[in-house]
Amino acid sequence: MACDIFLSYKREDAERARVLAAALERRGWAVWWDPKLRSGEPFDDVIEGELQAARRVLVLWSPLSVQSQFVKDEATYALDLDKLIPVAIEKVEPPFRFRRLHTVDLSAWDGDETAAPFARLVADLAAALGTPAATASPAPRKRQAAPPDFKVYERTLQEARARLKEQKRVDEELNVEALEDPEAEALRQRALVQGDAEAAFQLGLRYRKGEGVPQDDRLAVAWLSRAHDHPAARAILKRFY
């Protein structure tokens, strides 16, 4: 089966060729590149057959490939068949005969298939070969948005209002007059003024046990909730709830 793209490259550039071939194959094109035939052997029947059958030939120019007679022979063969697409994989000047041709610059390409240089190569290939059927996809259909559920919205809003009202009431209760117990009052000031989670936790424990303050589970939960970053407070609150 004839391939879409034949890659001509120097053996030492095989890794760059592999990355490019894989990226093009993911676009849906059939790519011929065989590192087994890149060890400097003569221009044999296999390579000639693939060159002749390929729809386009990508020649990868590098400092080594511009010195390679085999790569230049393949490029000349493809040029004569009017299916050559030169690609520079390093900053290099192509051999004299190919300098007049537009050359795709992939010298800085790192394999990113969204990068502009690769996109330009894909565009050139698509113009010459057409978009592969494997990559063609129908335009996505617009999904109709589900109608809003106003009952859910109203219930959520009511719950949020109730939480705000309860929080306001709790905050008012926590901002009571100074506590009689000096240690408890010091903790309250640190928790309210400085946002000290440890102080809020200790005050929550005092309300839970009735130490220096009246025993009050509701205020214990309120103070422990203020100490939300305290792991022990979270554990106690789980038991409360």
trRosetta pair geometry for C-beta under 8 A, 3 or more apart (Angstrom, degrees):
i j d omega theta_ij theta_ji phi_ij phi_ji
1 30 7.3 -80 120 -178 112 169
2 53 4.0 -144 -122 169 93 103
2 54 6.8 -178 -176 -84 89 29
2 55 7.0 96 143 -39 117 84
3 6 6.3 116 83 -67 126 71
3 30 4.5 -134 -142 118 70 102
3 31 6.3 75 -176 -143 126 9
3 32 4.0 -164 3 -28 169 105
3 50 6.7 15 21 -158 122 92
3 53 6.7 84 25 109 70 103
3 54 5.2 -19 75 -106 92 82
3 55 7.5 -130 105 8 53 82
4 29 4.2 -109 74 -165 149 96
4 30 4.7 123 3 51 92 74
4 31 6.9 -42 62 -71 91 50
4 54 7.1 28 120 -156 16 76
4 55 5.1 -33 -150 35 50 119
4 56 6.8 0 157 30 67 92
4 129 5.7 58 -163 -145 113 149
4 132 7.8 -56 -74 -87 166 109
5 24 6.0 -54 48 152 158 152
5 29 5.5 47 -4 147 116 132
5 30 7.2 167 26 88 74 50
5 31 4.7 -22 72 -112 105 74
5 32 7.1 -174 92 23 52 70
5 54 6.3 43 -162 -162 10 116
5 55 7.2 -43 -64 58 47 85
5 56 5.4 -20 -108 74 71 92
5 57 7.5 145 -161 -101 58 25
5 58 5.9 15 -172 -6 108 109
5 125 7.1 -19 -81 -135 127 130
5 129 7.9 -58 -58 -62 91 156
6 31 7.9 157 -89 -162 21 59
6 32 5.0 -18 -109 64 68 108
6 33 7.6 137 -164 -71 47 66
6 50 5.6 135 -113 141 123 98
6 51 5.7 154 154 -102 174 52
6 54 3.6 -90 -25 -64 109 168
6 56 7.4 -168 25 97 74 44
6 57 4.6 -23 66 -113 104 76
6 58 7.1 178 83 26 49 67
6 74 8.0 -135 129 -177 124 121
6 78 7.5 -157 71 -92 123 127
7 17 5.3 130 151 -156 143 108
7 20 7.0 137 -116 92 138 118
7 21 5.9 -78 -27 -77 152 105
7 31 6.4 32 -24 -178 109 105
7 32 7.0 -166 17 86 75 55
7 33 3.9 -6 49 -86 122 115
7 58 5.3 -20 -109 70 63 102
7 60 6.7 18 -170 -20 92 113
8 57 6.1 29 -13 178 114 103
8 58 6.9 -175 24 90 74 49
8 59 4.5 -20 68 -109 115 70
8 60 6.7 -174 85 15 57 74
8 65 7.9 120 130 -158 84 130
8 71 5.5 133 155 -141 105 76
8 74 4.1 177 -125 112 142 143
8 75 6.3 -163 94 -59 156 73
8 78 7.3 -133 -15 -19 143 140
9 13 4.7 -118 176 84 113 116
9 14 6.9 146 109 -87 129 45
9 16 7.3 -170 -151 79 147 97
9 17 4.4 -138 23 -75 167 132
9 33 7.3 22 19 -143 118 119
9 38 6.9 -10 83 -129 82 138
9 59 7.7 164 -69 -159 55 46
9 60 4.2 8 -99 46 96 123
9 62 7.7 46 -153 5 85 119
9 65 6.1 -73 -154 -93 48 137
9 71 6.9 16 -144 -111 9 121
10 13 4.8 79 62 10 81 106
10 38 7.3 119 172 -175 24 112
10 60 7.7 -119 10 86 72 101
10 62 6.2 -109 26 55 123 118
10 64 4.4 -157 103 112 170 110
10 65 4.1 -141 -26 -78 110 78
10 68 5.1 -178 -96 -35 104 150
10 71 5.9 -51 -64 -48 77 140
11 14 5.9 -7 -172 -44 46 108
11 35 7.3 98 -137 -155 76 80
11 38 4.1 154 -92 137 79 100
11 39 5.8 83 -101 -95 147 37
11 40 6.7 -56 -18 -39 139 78
12 62 8.0 -135 86 98 100 146
12 64 5.3 16 53 77 127 175
13 16 4.9 -46 -177 42 85 115
13 17 5.8 92 122 -27 86 99
13 60 5.9 -167 129 113 148 133
13 62 5.2 164 -78 5 140 155
13 64 6.6 -175 -33 60 105 123
13 65 6.4 -32 1 -44 145 115
13 89 6.4 113 -157 78 133 152
14 17 5.4 -58 -147 39 34 115
14 18 6.2 40 154 -27 68 102
14 35 4.9 58 -142 -115 131 117
14 38 6.2 155 -85 85 108 156
15 18 5.6 -47 -147 29 33 113
15 19 6.7 32 155 -17 63 102
16 19 6.0 -53 -151 35 33 110
16 20 6.4 28 154 -14 65 109
16 60 6.7 155 109 -176 118 149
16 62 7.7 128 52 -66 156 140
16 89 5.1 92 159 -172 150 149
17 20 5.9 -61 -148 41 31 108
17 21 6.0 32 156 -22 67 109
17 33 5.5 -174 159 -171 117 150
17 35 7.7 153 81 -78 131 92
17 60 6.1 -131 -86 -2 90 161
18 21 5.8 -55 -144 37 28 111
18 22 6.3 27 158 -19 64 107
18 33 7.5 -159 -87 105 50 140
18 35 7.6 -9 -67 -52 104 125
19 22 6.0 -57 -150 36 27 109
19 23 6.5 25 154 -18 63 108
19 111 5.0 -81 -175 -104 131 105
20 23 5.8 -57 -149 36 32 111
20 24 6.3 27 156 -15 66 108
20 58 7.6 -140 142 121 138 152
20 60 7.4 170 29 -89 161 131
20 87 7.7 121 -146 130 157 160
20 89 7.8 -93 -45 -97 141 123
20 106 7.4 59 -97 154 124 167
21 24 5.9 -59 -148 39 30 107
21 25 6.2 30 155 -20 66 108
21 31 4.5 178 -150 122 87 149
21 33 4.9 -108 -86 23 146 139
22 25 5.7 -55 -145 37 30 112
22 26 6.5 33 154 -22 63 103
23 26 5.8 -53 -153 32 31 112
23 27 7.0 31 147 -19 60 102
23 111 7.0 -165 -61 -154 130 66
23 113 5.3 -176 -146 -95 112 107
23 118 6.7 -71 154 -154 149 135
24 27 5.5 -53 -159 31 39 114
24 29 5.1 -48 160 59 94 119
24 31 5.2 98 90 -63 122 135
24 122 7.9 -173 -112 -97 74 83
24 125 7.5 -175 -136 -110 111 179
25 28 7.7 122 -177 -20 35 8
25 29 6.5 -100 -97 70 39 65
25 30 7.4 47 -116 -115 84 28
25 31 5.3 -95 -63 12 91 115
26 113 7.2 -55 80 -111 136 159
27 122 6.2 -160 -118 -129 158 114
27 132 6.2 126 135 19 73 132
27 135 5.6 -18 -173 -59 57 148
28 131 7.8 49 65 169 142 62
28 132 2.7 176 110 103 125 149
28 133 6.8 -173 -179 54 140 44
28 134 3.4 176 -123 58 112 108
28 135 4.3 -122 -18 -23 136 97
29 125 6.9 -52 -63 160 157 139
29 129 6.8 47 -111 119 120 161
29 132 5.5 -134 -61 -63 60 134
32 50 5.0 -154 139 -166 159 129
32 54 6.3 -117 30 -85 126 117
34 37 4.6 50 95 14 109 107
34 38 7.2 172 97 -24 59 91
35 38 5.2 -58 -148 25 47 121
36 39 7.5 -33 179 -15 36 109
37 41 6.6 -86 -159 46 63 120
37 44 7.6 -120 -149 41 115 117
37 46 6.5 -130 -106 93 147 129
37 47 6.1 170 160 -66 143 105
40 70 7.2 -167 -136 -14 45 148
41 44 6.4 -11 126 -23 113 119
42 70 7.9 -164 -148 -103 27 113
43 47 6.0 -107 -157 77 59 132
43 48 6.5 79 160 -57 89 99
43 70 6.2 179 -68 -135 87 85
43 73 5.6 -85 -79 117 143 149
43 74 7.6 -172 -120 -63 111 79
44 47 5.6 95 57 16 68 98
44 48 6.9 -131 106 -3 34 97
45 48 5.6 -60 -143 42 32 112
45 49 6.0 35 158 -24 68 107
46 49 5.9 -57 -151 34 26 110
46 50 6.5 19 155 -12 63 108
47 50 5.9 -58 -147 40 31 107
47 51 6.1 35 154 -22 66 108
47 74 7.2 -79 166 -97 120 114
48 51 5.6 -53 -144 37 30 114
48 52 6.3 27 158 -17 64 108
48 77 7.7 -118 -126 -157 74 160
49 52 5.9 -59 -148 37 28 108
49 53 6.2 16 158 -12 65 113
50 53 5.8 -62 -140 43 30 105
50 54 6.0 39 160 -35 67 104
51 54 6.1 -47 -142 20 25 113
51 57 6.4 24 -142 -93 79 133
51 74 6.2 -139 -103 -145 136 87
51 77 5.5 21 161 117 145 135
51 78 6.5 -111 -163 -69 102 84
51 81 7.9 151 153 11 90 152
52 81 7.4 -173 -123 -94 56 158
54 57 5.7 100 99 -72 137 76
54 83 7.0 164 106 128 87 142
55 83 6.5 -152 155 -153 37 137
55 128 7.5 150 141 135 104 103
55 129 5.7 98 117 -108 140 103
56 83 5.0 -141 -114 177 46 95
56 84 7.8 145 -165 -99 71 10
56 85 5.6 19 177 -5 116 117
56 125 6.5 -158 59 -128 165 84
56 128 5.6 81 -76 119 135 142
56 129 6.2 -88 -12 -57 126 113
57 74 6.9 -158 -177 158 139 95
57 75 7.5 -178 123 -111 128 46
57 77 7.8 104 -45 89 176 87
57 78 3.5 -104 53 -118 147 145
57 81 7.9 84 -3 65 127 119
57 83 5.5 90 5 111 88 91
57 84 5.4 -32 70 -106 102 57
57 85 6.9 166 79 25 47 72
58 85 5.2 -30 -99 76 68 100
58 86 7.8 130 -156 -118 55 14
58 87 5.3 12 -171 -2 100 125
59 65 7.4 164 173 155 87 138
59 71 6.5 118 -155 180 103 94
59 74 6.7 159 -101 102 107 102
59 75 4.4 37 -95 -94 160 102
59 78 6.9 -169 -42 45 112 147
59 84 6.4 -4 -5 -158 116 99
59 85 7.5 168 18 79 72 47
59 86 5.3 -30 64 -114 101 64
59 87 6.7 166 77 28 47 75
59 98 7.8 -84 80 -139 147 161
60 65 6.1 148 95 -29 71 171
60 87 5.3 -28 -104 79 59 103
60 88 8.0 118 -163 -124 53 14
60 89 4.9 16 -171 -15 101 125
61 65 5.6 -145 -134 82 36 121
61 66 5.7 46 -157 -62 91 95
61 86 6.1 22 -22 -172 120 100
61 87 6.8 177 15 85 80 44
61 88 4.8 -35 67 -106 109 63
61 89 6.8 166 67 17 49 73
61 90 7.5 -121 113 47 69 74
61 92 5.5 -152 142 80 102 120
61 94 5.2 -74 -116 -96 156 85
61 98 7.9 -171 -78 104 136 144
61 103 7.0 -25 20 -154 139 136
62 65 4.6 82 41 11 79 102
62 66 7.0 -151 75 -10 35 85
62 88 7.9 135 -73 -161 49 58
62 89 5.3 -31 -71 67 99 101
62 90 4.6 70 -131 20 75 117
62 92 6.0 130 -155 -3 22 155
63 66 6.5 -54 -146 30 24 107
63 67 7.3 12 155 -8 55 111
63 90 6.1 -52 -17 90 83 144
63 92 5.4 -157 -67 -100 59 133
64 67 6.0 -71 -162 41 35 106
64 68 6.4 40 146 -36 70 107
65 68 5.1 -47 -145 20 43 120
65 71 4.4 -93 -165 122 88 175
66 71 7.7 -74 -72 90 21 132
66 72 7.6 68 -154 -69 39 104
66 92 5.8 -159 -20 156 139 131
66 93 7.4 82 -132 82 163 55
66 94 6.3 -158 -110 -140 114 38
66 95 5.6 173 -156 -49 86 80
68 71 4.0 67 86 13 118 107
68 72 6.5 170 92 -9 62 84
69 72 5.7 -58 -145 43 33 110
69 73 6.1 40 153 -26 67 104
70 73 5.6 -52 -149 32 30 113
70 74 6.6 28 153 -17 63 103
71 74 5.7 -53 -150 36 34 110
71 75 6.3 34 151 -19 66 106
72 75 5.5 -51 -144 38 34 113
72 76 6.2 38 154 -21 65 104
72 95 5.6 51 -117 -16 117 164
73 76 5.7 -54 -148 35 30 112
73 77 6.3 33 152 -21 64 106
74 77 5.6 -52 -148 35 32 114
74 78 6.4 28 155 -15 65 106
75 78 5.8 -56 -147 39 30 108
75 79 6.2 34 153 -23 65 107
75 84 6.1 74 -160 -135 67 134
75 86 7.3 44 -140 -93 120 94
75 95 7.6 140 81 38 150 126
75 98 6.2 -36 158 -72 136 143
76 79 5.6 -53 -145 35 31 113
76 80 6.4 32 155 -20 64 104
76 97 7.0 26 -97 100 92 154
77 80 5.9 -55 -153 33 28 111
77 81 6.7 13 152 -6 62 110
78 81 5.8 -65 -149 46 34 104
78 83 5.5 -96 -167 77 85 76
78 84 3.9 115 119 -79 108 89
79 82 7.4 33 -178 -77 35 34
79 84 4.5 -16 -75 -10 62 147
79 97 7.5 -178 54 137 176 116
79 98 7.2 -128 -76 -97 142 92
79 101 7.8 -109 -113 -66 114 147
81 84 7.8 117 62 -34 79 82
83 128 7.9 125 -142 -180 76 136
84 98 7.8 -106 143 -125 146 113
84 101 7.1 -39 106 -149 116 161
85 104 6.9 17 166 -3 97 119
85 121 7.8 111 155 -148 133 85
85 124 6.2 135 -140 132 133 130
85 125 7.1 -27 -68 -80 175 78
85 128 7.4 -129 -63 -2 128 162
86 94 6.1 -11 -164 -95 150 150
86 98 5.7 128 -78 173 148 126
86 101 5.4 108 7 104 129 127
86 102 7.6 168 50 95 101 44
86 103 4.2 -51 102 -113 113 87
86 104 7.1 169 96 21 57 72
87 103 6.8 164 -98 -171 17 79
87 104 4.7 -22 -112 67 75 102
87 106 5.6 8 -180 12 103 119
87 121 6.7 35 -109 -114 120 128
88 91 7.1 55 161 -101 128 27
88 92 6.1 -175 -148 47 105 83
88 94 7.4 -107 -83 -57 100 94
88 103 5.2 63 -25 150 102 123
88 104 7.1 -169 21 87 72 48
88 105 5.2 -14 59 -117 113 57
88 106 6.5 166 79 37 55 65
88 107 5.4 -22 123 -52 99 98
89 106 5.3 -19 -104 86 58 101
89 107 6.3 119 163 -96 21 52
89 109 7.7 -75 -134 45 69 107
90 107 5.2 89 -136 -129 19 96
91 107 5.0 74 -51 -152 64 159
92 107 7.9 165 4 -99 76 123
93 99 6.9 4 -179 -104 89 110
94 98 4.2 -85 144 90 135 109
94 99 5.4 -179 69 -78 99 60
94 101 7.5 -44 73 51 164 102
94 103 6.3 -175 -34 -77 133 149
95 98 5.4 64 64 22 78 104
95 99 7.6 -128 95 -39 34 84
96 99 6.0 -40 -154 -7 33 116
98 101 5.2 -45 -171 23 69 121
98 103 7.6 79 147 -73 103 116
104 117 7.0 121 173 -174 91 86
104 120 6.1 173 -136 107 105 108
104 121 4.8 86 -172 -87 159 90
104 124 6.5 -124 -70 11 129 154
105 108 7.6 23 144 16 98 86
105 117 6.0 -93 89 -132 70 122
106 109 4.0 -36 -166 7 82 132
106 117 5.2 149 -101 146 61 131
106 118 7.0 69 -114 -76 108 67
106 121 6.8 7 -63 -46 118 140
108 117 7.0 144 64 -17 84 154
109 112 7.2 -139 -163 39 74 76
109 115 6.0 165 -128 88 84 150
109 117 5.0 -121 -73 82 109 133
109 118 5.8 113 -136 -52 134 94
110 115 7.5 121 38 -44 76 156
112 115 4.2 93 89 -31 105 108
112 118 7.0 -166 89 7 60 139
113 118 5.7 -110 -136 118 43 155
114 118 7.7 51 44 64 11 123
114 119 7.4 15 -172 -55 33 112
115 118 5.0 80 68 15 88 104
115 119 6.8 -155 96 -11 42 92
116 119 5.4 -58 -144 37 33 116
116 120 6.4 37 158 -24 67 100
117 120 5.8 -52 -153 30 32 112
117 121 6.8 31 151 -16 63 102
118 121 5.6 -52 -153 35 39 112
118 122 6.3 40 149 -19 68 104
119 122 5.6 -53 -148 37 33 113
119 123 6.3 37 151 -23 65 104
120 123 5.6 -51 -148 34 32 114
120 124 6.5 34 152 -19 64 103
121 124 5.7 -53 -151 35 33 111
121 125 6.4 29 153 -15 66 107
122 125 5.8 -57 -147 40 31 109
122 126 6.1 32 154 -21 66 108
123 126 5.7 -53 -143 37 29 111
123 127 6.4 33 155 -22 63 104
124 127 5.8 -55 -152 32 29 112
124 128 6.5 15 154 -8 63 110
125 128 5.8 -65 -149 44 33 104
125 129 5.4 -14 169 19 74 117
126 129 6.5 -68 -117 58 23 81
126 130 6.6 -14 -165 169 59 9
126 131 5.2 20 -143 -75 109 67
129 132 7.7 4 122 -61 117 74
131 135 6.1 -109 175 75 94 108
131 136 5.7 106 121 -70 119 95
132 135 4.9 74 71 11 94 100
132 136 7.3 -153 97 -20 48 84
133 136 5.5 -49 -148 20 40 116
148 153 6.6 15 168 -33 110 135
149 152 4.1 42 108 15 116 114
149 153 6.6 157 93 -16 63 86
150 153 5.2 -53 -145 39 39 116
150 154 6.0 41 156 -22 70 104
151 154 5.8 -52 -145 36 29 109
151 155 6.3 28 155 -18 63 107
152 155 5.8 -56 -146 38 30 110
152 156 6.2 31 155 -19 65 107
153 156 5.8 -58 -149 37 28 110
153 157 6.3 27 154 -19 64 108
154 157 5.7 -55 -148 37 31 112
154 158 6.3 31 154 -20 65 106
155 158 5.8 -53 -148 36 31 111
155 159 6.4 31 154 -18 64 105
156 159 5.8 -55 -149 36 31 110
156 160 6.4 31 153 -20 65 106
157 160 5.7 -54 -148 35 32 111
157 161 6.4 31 154 -18 65 105
158 161 5.7 -53 -147 36 32 111
158 162 6.3 33 153 -21 65 105
159 162 5.6 -53 -148 35 32 112
159 163 6.5 32 153 -20 65 103
160 163 5.8 -53 -149 34 32 110
160 164 6.4 31 153 -18 64 105
161 164 5.7 -55 -148 37 32 111
161 165 6.3 33 153 -20 66 106
162 165 5.7 -53 -147 36 31 112
162 166 6.3 29 155 -17 65 107
163 166 5.8 -56 -146 39 31 109
163 167 6.1 32 155 -21 65 107
164 167 5.7 -54 -145 37 30 111
164 168 6.3 32 155 -21 64 105
165 168 5.8 -54 -150 34 29 112
165 169 6.5 28 152 -18 63 106
166 169 5.7 -54 -148 36 33 111
166 170 6.3 32 153 -18 66 105
167 170 5.7 -54 -146 37 32 110
167 171 6.2 34 155 -21 66 106
168 171 5.7 -53 -146 36 29 112
168 172 6.5 31 153 -20 63 104
169 172 5.8 -54 -153 33 31 112
169 173 6.6 27 151 -16 64 106
170 173 5.6 -58 -152 38 35 110
170 174 6.2 32 152 -19 69 106
170 222 4.6 -171 -166 -127 120 126
171 174 5.7 -55 -144 37 32 110
171 175 6.3 19 158 -8 66 109
172 175 6.1 -63 -145 45 29 101
173 176 6.4 -4 -179 -50 44 103
173 219 6.8 -125 133 -99 124 99
173 222 7.1 -63 82 -151 118 178
174 188 7.6 -178 179 -149 82 102
174 192 6.9 167 138 -87 109 113
174 219 7.4 150 -88 -143 76 93
174 222 6.0 -151 -66 139 115 132
174 223 7.2 147 -118 -77 119 78
174 226 7.8 109 -132 -44 162 145
175 192 6.8 119 -95 -133 80 145
176 179 7.5 74 87 -66 111 74
178 185 5.1 29 -168 -130 86 132
178 188 7.9 167 -137 72 55 141
179 184 4.5 -81 113 104 151 111
179 185 4.3 -162 53 -71 90 81
179 188 6.0 134 -3 -9 121 146
179 212 7.5 62 152 145 130 97
179 213 6.1 -45 -150 -94 133 105
180 184 7.8 26 63 57 53 124
180 185 7.7 180 50 -43 12 117
181 184 3.9 62 82 16 112 113
181 185 6.5 173 85 -14 56 84
181 212 3.5 94 -137 -173 175 102
181 213 6.3 -103 20 -55 131 70
182 185 5.7 -57 -145 38 30 110
182 186 6.3 33 156 -22 65 104
183 186 5.7 -51 -149 33 32 113
183 187 6.6 33 151 -18 63 103
183 212 6.1 -82 66 -132 102 164
184 187 5.7 -54 -153 35 33 112
184 188 6.4 36 149 -23 65 105
184 203 6.5 104 -152 -122 76 89
184 206 5.8 -172 -109 141 106 166
184 212 4.3 176 -41 128 123 125
184 213 5.2 149 -145 -46 158 107
185 188 5.4 -50 -147 33 35 115
185 189 6.4 36 155 -19 66 103
186 189 5.9 -53 -149 35 31 110
186 190 6.5 29 154 -16 64 107
186 199 8.0 -117 123 -140 68 122
187 190 5.8 -58 -149 38 31 109
187 191 6.1 28 156 -18 67 110
187 199 4.5 176 -158 -167 71 91
187 200 7.8 161 167 -68 95 26
187 202 5.4 -119 -134 87 140 112
187 203 4.5 168 129 -64 128 102
187 206 7.4 136 62 0 160 142
188 191 5.8 -59 -146 38 28 109
188 192 6.0 13 162 -8 66 113
188 199 7.6 -151 -47 156 14 115
188 203 6.0 110 -74 -111 66 150
189 192 6.2 -61 -137 45 25 100
189 193 5.4 -4 177 7 67 121
189 194 7.8 51 134 1 65 96
190 193 6.7 -58 -116 51 17 91
190 194 5.1 -34 -162 38 58 121
190 196 4.1 -24 151 27 98 141
190 199 3.8 175 93 -75 117 169
191 194 7.4 -17 -58 56 8 79
191 195 7.2 30 -171 -128 39 16
191 196 5.4 -88 -87 59 46 82
191 197 7.9 89 -125 -95 82 17
191 199 4.2 -144 -57 103 83 108
191 200 4.0 121 -133 -69 124 77
191 203 6.0 -73 -26 10 153 142
191 223 7.0 -15 -172 -147 165 94
191 226 6.1 74 -178 120 115 143
191 227 7.8 -61 -131 -64 114 90
192 195 8.0 -17 162 -66 10 45
194 199 7.5 79 65 19 110 145
196 199 3.9 57 96 11 117 114
196 200 6.7 166 93 -13 63 82
197 200 5.6 -54 -148 38 35 111
197 201 6.2 39 152 -23 67 105
197 226 7.3 -165 -121 128 62 72
197 227 4.4 112 -169 -139 76 72
197 228 7.3 -95 -129 42 118 48
197 229 4.8 -74 -108 56 165 100
197 230 4.9 177 153 -42 113 100
197 233 7.5 -117 177 -3 98 149
198 201 5.5 -53 -149 34 32 115
198 202 6.4 30 154 -17 65 105
198 227 7.2 108 -70 -132 16 121
198 230 6.6 137 -87 -94 49 128
199 202 5.8 -53 -146 37 32 109
199 203 6.3 29 155 -17 65 108
200 203 5.8 -57 -147 39 30 110
200 204 6.3 36 152 -24 64 105
200 223 5.0 -170 -173 -177 76 78
200 224 7.2 157 141 -93 93 20
200 226 4.0 -122 -157 94 150 109
200 227 3.9 -175 91 -54 108 93
200 230 7.6 -167 76 -6 96 137
200 233 7.6 22 106 -101 96 152
201 204 5.6 -53 -151 32 30 114
201 205 6.7 31 151 -18 63 102
201 223 7.5 169 -86 139 16 95
201 224 6.5 62 -120 -118 57 64
201 227 3.9 134 -60 -150 81 170
201 230 4.5 -79 -72 104 138 177
201 232 6.6 80 -162 77 136 105
201 233 4.8 -109 -111 -66 101 114
202 205 5.7 -51 -153 33 34 113
202 206 6.6 37 148 -22 64 102
203 206 5.4 -48 -150 31 37 114
203 207 6.6 34 153 -14 66 101
203 213 7.8 44 -162 1 79 152
203 223 4.6 -123 97 -163 99 151
204 207 6.0 -55 -149 38 33 106
204 208 6.3 34 151 -22 65 108
204 219 8.0 -162 -121 130 60 65
204 220 5.0 91 -168 -163 71 61
204 221 7.4 101 -146 -63 112 10
204 222 7.7 -168 -106 70 96 51
204 223 3.6 -165 -72 93 81 106
204 224 3.7 119 -154 -56 160 77
204 226 7.8 -177 -54 42 118 92
204 227 6.4 -113 -4 13 137 129
204 233 6.6 79 56 -125 157 103
204 236 7.4 139 129 95 128 149
205 208 5.5 -56 -147 36 32 114
205 209 6.2 6 162 2 68 111
205 211 7.5 -10 123 35 80 125
205 220 7.5 85 -78 -143 14 103
205 236 8.0 -118 -86 -102 79 170
206 209 6.4 -70 -142 50 26 92
206 210 7.6 -118 169 62 57 2
206 211 4.5 -102 -139 67 74 89
206 212 5.4 -40 -161 52 129 102
206 213 5.2 78 135 25 110 111
207 210 7.4 34 -160 -72 27 41
207 213 5.5 -39 -87 93 68 129
207 214 7.6 17 -135 83 74 55
207 215 6.9 119 -180 -143 49 35
207 216 5.0 -53 -171 58 104 81
207 217 7.6 160 136 -87 98 17
207 219 4.5 -122 -158 97 155 101
207 220 3.9 -161 96 -72 106 75
207 223 6.2 133 16 17 135 134
208 215 7.3 5 159 -147 16 80
208 217 6.7 58 -117 -109 66 60
208 220 3.9 99 -65 -134 77 147
208 224 7.9 47 -47 -44 123 126
208 236 7.5 -73 -80 -178 164 137
209 215 6.9 -94 124 -109 17 97
210 213 6.9 -128 -145 82 40 58
210 214 6.4 -28 -129 -178 87 28
210 215 3.2 -37 -69 -61 108 93
213 216 7.4 -70 132 16 105 105
213 219 7.8 -106 139 105 136 144
216 219 4.1 39 103 24 120 109
216 220 6.3 169 92 -20 61 84
217 220 5.2 -53 -145 35 34 119
217 221 6.4 36 156 -21 67 100
217 240 7.2 161 -175 -135 106 113
218 221 6.0 -52 -153 33 29 109
218 222 6.6 31 148 -21 62 105
219 222 5.2 -48 -145 34 40 117
219 223 6.3 34 158 -15 69 102
220 223 6.2 -58 -149 39 28 103
220 224 6.1 24 155 -15 64 112
220 240 7.7 -174 104 -97 108 141
221 224 5.7 -59 -142 43 29 110
221 225 6.1 36 156 -27 65 106
221 237 6.7 102 -139 -121 79 87
221 240 5.5 163 -97 166 108 162
222 225 5.8 -55 -151 30 26 113
222 226 7.0 27 150 -20 60 101
223 226 5.6 -50 -157 29 38 113
223 227 6.9 25 149 -9 66 104
224 227 5.7 -61 -153 43 39 105
224 230 8.0 -107 -156 66 68 123
224 233 4.5 175 -164 -158 83 99
224 236 5.8 -107 -145 86 149 120
224 237 5.4 177 128 -66 127 99
224 240 7.7 144 68 -9 152 149
225 228 6.4 11 -180 -67 47 90
225 233 7.8 -173 -65 163 19 121
225 237 6.7 105 -79 -107 69 139
227 230 4.1 -13 158 14 105 127
227 233 4.1 173 98 -67 110 165
228 233 6.9 -110 -95 100 21 132
228 234 7.2 66 -157 -73 52 93
230 233 3.9 73 81 3 108 114
230 234 7.0 178 89 -12 59 79
231 234 5.7 -53 -154 32 37 112
231 235 6.6 37 151 -19 67 104
232 235 5.6 -52 -152 34 37 114
232 236 6.5 35 153 -17 68 104
233 236 5.9 -56 -149 37 33 108
233 237 6.2 33 154 -20 66 108
234 237 5.7 -55 -145 37 31 112
234 238 6.6 38 154 -26 63 101
235 238 5.8 -50 -156 26 31 114
235 239 7.1 27 149 -15 61 101
236 239 5.8 -56 -159 34 38 110
236 240 6.6 41 145 -22 68 103
237 240 5.3 -49 -149 33 39 116
237 241 6.2 27 157 -12 70 106
238 241 6.1 -60 -144 42 29 102
